[in-house]
Amino acid sequence: MSDTTYLSEMKEIRVDESSKLFDKNGMLYKEFASDYRQIRYYTLLIVQSAPLEIKEINLLEQQISEVIKNAVKHGNQCNPDKKVRVWYSFDSTHARLVVQDEGDGFKDMEKWNDFNRKRLELLSKHDFEGLADYVSFRTQKSDDNDGGNALFAALEYWNGGFVFDRSRTAVAMLKQFPKKKHSMN
């Protein structure tokens, strides 16, 4: 794949409130207090609804945990009075979620997209020296454990879309799983 092909296929975080991914009809729903210590538990409450035939269940669990963690930590600032709302739907062909917090929204989305675009450009050029400056995305609100890595992984994992609403307090995502091949034995 050429550098220009790679760059033209780059994924970015988008705002698209009209996306079908925000349709919550028929989805299950959970609401959680923004308690950072409970993120693993919240994730398990959601993932338990996923069918056992999903081969990527561990990756799915990790991705759901990261999205909930971002809502609790970055969105609601770990304020237990603020809620994280999660709508979800699973079957053997897909996992779809909408996660909403009560925060101020993802204000640095454009900066993050610019950072990721530059990071991917350097990676495609094999400029590992330049890439050293693009290891983690940091803002003035970042702590020692922040770096934007969960968002890098989310864009790769959620292959059916990863979009925010206009307020940037809700994110909708879709993972499409490959169809199983049936053997003739």
C-alpha positions, -999 to +999 in steps of 0.1 A: +000+000+000+015+034-009+018+063+015-010+082-003-033+053-002-027+047+035-033+084+043-065+086+022-079+056+043-071+072+076-098+071+102-107+100+123-132+108+151-162+125+136-193+144+149-224+130+132-255+133+153-276+120+124-256+087+123-278+056+124-255+045+152-274+068+176-307+049+170-314+034+205-345+015+195-344-021+207-312-016+226-306-027+263-299+001+287-278+006+319-270+037+339-240+040+363-227+065+388-193+079+378-173+057+402-139+049+388-134+019+410-165+003+395-156+005+358-147-032+355-179-042+372-200-019+349-182-034+318-190-070+330-227-061+334-228-051+298-206-078+283-226-105+299-253-099+273-229-107+245-233-141+228-207-167+236-198-172+199-182-138+197-145-148+193-132-114+202-149-112+235-118-101+254-111-072+230-147-062+231-146-062+269-115-040+268-130-016+243-162-012+263-142-007+295-121+021+278-152+039+266-168+038+300-136+048+317-133+079+294-169+088+302-163+085+339-129+101+341-128+127+313-165+134+308-178+133+344-145+140+362-152+110+385-181+129+400-204+101+415-234+125+412-230+124+374-243+094+354-229+074+325-257+060+303-250+030+281-273+016+254-260-016+239-269-044+215-250-076+207-254-106+184-231-129+165-226-103+138-222-071+157-217-051+189-232-017+191-231+008+219-240+044+227-223+058+258-233+092+271-218+112+300-228+145+317-196+164+310-186+193+289-179+173+258-147+163+239-134+198+233-101+187+218-114+164+191-100+184+162-066+186+180-067+149+186-075+142+149-047+165+138-023+147+162-034+113+149-032+123+113+004+134+118+012+103+138-001+080+110+017+100+084+050+096+102+043+059+107+035+054+070+068+071+062+087+049+087+099+082+104+104+066+138+125+095+150+097+120+142+072+095+156+088+098+190+070+132+194+036+115+187+036+087+212+008+101+234-017+129+230-017+153+260-038+183+269-036+207+298-061+184+316-041+152+310-027+133+339+002+108+339-021+080+328-035+098+298-022+095+263-050+091+238-041+054+232-076+042+239-089+064+210-062+051+186-073+016+194-110+025+192-107+038+157-092+005+147-115-018+166-150-002+159-149-009+122-185+001+116-181+036+130-171+056+160-190+090+161-199+117+186-231+137+189-230+175+185-225+181+222-196+156+221-210+140+253-222+109+236-203+085+214-219+057+192-199+028+179-203-004+159-181-035+156-190-058+128-178-094+133-169-116+103-196-142+094-187-177+104-178-201+077-197-234+079-178-265+072-192-293+051-180-322+074 
